[in-house]
Amino acid sequence: MNRVRTHPGEVLREEFLVPLGLSANALALALRVPATRITAIIREREPRSITADTALRLARYFGTTPQFWLNLQTAHDLSLVQCEKGEAIQRDVQPRAA
């Protein structure tokens, strides 16, 4: 894998907030979380990520599942590490012999 998967903040921003005309502050109020949490996520600021707590809140509010949000985060995180360290890990770690 040579590309980093879409950050969940981009999905939140482009597929939910923009079409609904919803601001980060309005979403934060509705979710009862600090506005800085939502702002950091939609600005794709690492290491801010979607936690289980945030996933539950987003799922409840938007009618999705927590797994949807956590899967986006996990896919992004794994692809990022794969791009940064994948070759070194392949070289340095040998599979366990049967």
N, C-alpha and C positions, 0 to 999 in steps of 0.2 A: 504494500500500500504506500503510495507516494504523495498522497494529499491529505490535508487535515480536514476532517468532516466539519460540517457547519456547526458553529457555536450555537447552543440553545438560546442564547440571548438574541441572536439574529432571527431565529424562528419566532421567539416571543414578540420581538419588535415588529417584524415585517408581516407576520401571518396573523397576529392577534391585535396588537396595540394600534398599528397604523390603520388597518381596515375598520376598526371599531372607533377610531378617533379618541382613543384612550391614552391619557398621559401616564408616565411612570408614577407620578405622585398620586393620581387617582387610583391606579391599580394598587399601590402600596397601602393606601387608606382602606380599600375594599378587602385586601388580604390581611390587614392589621399587622403589617411588617414595616420596618424602617424604610423610608424612601431610598436611602442610600443602597439598600440591598437590591432593589429593583433596578435602580439606575446603573449600578455596577454590572449587573447581569446583562442589561440591554446594550451597554457600552462595551461588552465583551472583555471586561477587565479581569485578567487572571490575577490571583487564583480564585476569584469569586466564581462560585459554581452553584448550580441548582442542587440544594440539599434535599433530603427526604422531607423535611418540614416545608420547604418552599414548593416542592413537587405536590405535596398533599393540598396545599393552599391553591396553587394554580389549577390543579385538576378539579377541585371543588368549584372554583369560580368559573372556569371556562367549559366545564362539562367534559373534560378529557379524563385520562387516567394518570395516576402518579407515575406509572411505568413509562408512559409516553415521555414525560419530562426527564426522568432518570435515564431512560435509554438514550435520549439525545445527548445528555451530559456524558454518559459512559462512552458512547461512540466517539464523541469529540475528544475526550481525554485519551482513550486508547490510540486513536489515530495520531494524536499529537506526539505521544511517546514513541509510537512506531516510527514516525518520521524522524524524530530526534535521536532515538537510541536503538532502533530496530536492528540495524546492521551490526552494531557492536554486540548486542545481545545474542544474535545468531552466531557470531564469531566466538564469543566468550563462553557461552553456556552450551554444554553438550547434552544431548538427550540421555536419559537414564537407560542403561543397557537392560535388555529383557532378562 
